[in-house]
Amino acid sequence: QVQLVESGGGLVQPGGSLRLSCAASAWTWAIYAMSWYRQAPGKERELVAGIIIPGGRTTYAGDVEDRFTVSRDATKNTMYLQMASLKPEDTAVYFCNAALRNRPAIWGQGTQVTVSS
């Protein structure tokens, strides 16, 4: 069973940057996409960014597409989310997700991102 582990969250001031990582414990060719979601207190979980595997086509939520960049290092089984120009409204728990063919999706445990002065 593949497991996903997020890291890189923390406290950052408005306007700052963070890079989140999502490491997969193993790889299966059943994975066809990986994504970042976030959930703020009292709100539903929402898609932030995703990347198609293989091919690398990316997609972003409208409010992050000019500030965040999703990428993947296949040699390390790791997906990244580079976040810049962070705003207080970006504060949330960020989750990694892997979509698989004919199998349930896999979620990481989440990493907290807090944007505050």
GIGICOR-V529215 format. One record per pair of residues at least 24 apart in sequence whose C-alpha atoms are under 8 Angstrom apart, sorted by the first residue. I is the first residue (numbers start at 1). J is the second residue. If there is no record, write none. Layout:
<<I	J> <I	J>>
This chain:
<<2	26> <2	27> <2	28> <2	106> <3	106> <3	107> <3	108> <4	96> <4	97> <4	106> <4	107> <4	108> <4	109> <5	96> <5	108> <5	109> <5	110> <6	95> <6	96> <6	108> <6	109> <6	110> <6	111> <7	111> <8	111> <9	111> <9	112> <9	113> <9	114> <10	111> <10	112> <10	113> <10	114> <11	113> <11	114> <11	115> <11	116> <12	113> <12	114> <12	115> <12	116> <12	117> <13	86> <13	115> <13	116> <13	117> <14	85> <14	86> <14	87> <14	88> <14	115> <14	116> <14	117> <15	84> <15	85> <15	86> <15	87> <16	84> <16	85> <16	86> <17	82> <17	83> <17	84> <17	85> <17	86> <18	82> <18	83> <18	84> <19	80> <19	81> <19	82> <19	83> <20	80> <20	81> <20	82> <20	83> <21	78> <21	79> <21	80> <21	81> <22	78> <22	79> <22	80> <22	96> <22	108> <23	76> <23	77> <23	78> <23	79> <24	77> <24	78> <25	77> <26	77> <27	77> <30	100> <30	101> <30	102> <31	98> <31	99> <31	100> <31	101> <32	98> <32	99> <32	100> <32	101> <33	98> <33	99> <33	100> <34	79> <34	96> <34	97> <34	98> <34	99> <35	96> <35	97> <35	98> <36	81> <36	94> <36	95> <36	96> <36	97> <37	94> <37	95> <37	96> <37	97> <38	92> <38	93> <38	94> <38	95> <39	92> <39	93> <39	94> <40	91> <40	92> <40	93> <41	92> <86	115> <87	115> <88	114> <88	115> <88	116> <89	115> <90	114> <90	115> <91	115>>
